[in-house]
Amino acid sequence: MSFASSQKKVILVGDRVLIEPDKGQEKTPHGLYLPPGVREKDKVQAGYVVKVGPGYPVVNPNYIDQEAWSSPKDPVKYIPLQAEEGDYALFLRDSGIEIEFEGKQYLIVQQAHLLMIVRPDTLSQFGLTGA
């Protein structure tokens, strides 16, 4: 689930979240496998957050009042996202952009399109297992 072993460095921009789709959604709670067309009609999809962007950019108010002799400050600061790596997220299917990276399928979703986040320490309470 992590990009630590990857040879390439992945950087997400702004409020975007990289999600690995939950493969467990391909079958019913009773163990029956569903054809691809059935799941495509669902409006909500779920998956594990693999990486998150830096957040929402805002102007750094201290940058404007910067004195010439002071240490330089960044013109932009970021409001961090609620989603964190390892979270289980439910999101609107139509809002995700499908990509393939190093042979694996992922979705890029803006945080605004996330409907719910379940932290890893609470996954067992919902009957879910960590990836």
N, C-alpha and C positions, 0 to 999 in steps of 0.2 A: 504494500500500500504506500510505501514511501519512495521518494525519488533519490534517497541517499546513495543507492548503488548505481544510479544513472551516470553516464559519462557527460551528459548535457545538463546545464543548469536551467531550471524552469523558473521564470519570473512572471507572476500574474500581475496584471495592471489594475489599479484602483480597487473597486469593490467586487471583484470577481472571485469565484470559488471554483476550484477544480474538484470534480466529483467522480469517483469510480462507481458506476451503477451497481446496485445490489443484484447479484445474479439469483438470489433466493426468490425474487419476485416472479421467476419464470414458472413456478409451480404453485398449486393451491396449498392451503394448510393441510389437506389430506394427502398430499404427495403427487397429485396429478400434474403432469407437465402441460402447460398452455401453449398453443400455437402463437407465433409472433403477432398476428393480427389482433388477438384479444387484448394484449397488453398495450398495444398502440392506441386503443380507444380510451384508456385510462387518462385522466387529466393530471393525476399526481404520480410522481415517480420518486424513488428513494435511492440513496447511495451513501457511500462513505466519503467524507471530505479528505482529500489528499493534500491539498495546498490551498492557501488563501492569499489574496493580494494584500497590499499594505493598508488599504482602507479608503475612506473618503478624503480627498485632498481639500485642505482649507488654507487660507492665507495665514502666514505666521505674522502676528501683529508686532513682534519684536524685530522683525526684519526691516520694517519701515523706519523705526526709531534707532537704527543702528548707527553708532558713531564710527568715524573713519578709523580710529585707532583700536576699536574693539575687535574681538575675534569674529570672523564672518559667521553668519547664521544662515540656515536654509530658508529660502523664500516661502517654502510650502511645508506644512505639517500634515499629519494624517490622523484622522479619527479611526481607531482600529475597528475591525469587524467583529461581530458576535460569534461567527463561525470560527472554529479552530480545527486544526488537523486532528483527524481521528473521530470527529463528530459524525453521527448518523443524521442525514438531512432529508427532509421531504420537501419537494419543490414542484413547481408547475412544469409539466413535461414540455410544453410548447416553448418555454423560455430558455431551455438548454440548447447549447450549440455542441453537436457531437464532433469529437476529434479522435484521431488515432495517433498515439505517441508511443514509439518503440514497440509496436505490435499490440498494444492494449487500447481498449475503447474507454474514453473519458467524456465527460460533459463539462462545459464551462457555463456557469450560471451566475448572474448577478445576485448579490445578497438580498436585494429587494424582492426577488422571486422565491426565496426560501420561505416555506410555510412553517416549518418546525425543525428544531435541532434537538437531538438527544445526545447527551454527553456519554462517553464510554463507561463511566462509573454507574450510569443508570440504565444501560442497555439491557441488562438482565431483568430489570423490573418490567420491561416491555416485551420480554420473551425474545429479544434479539441477541445475537452473538457478535462480538467484534470481529473484524476482518483480519 
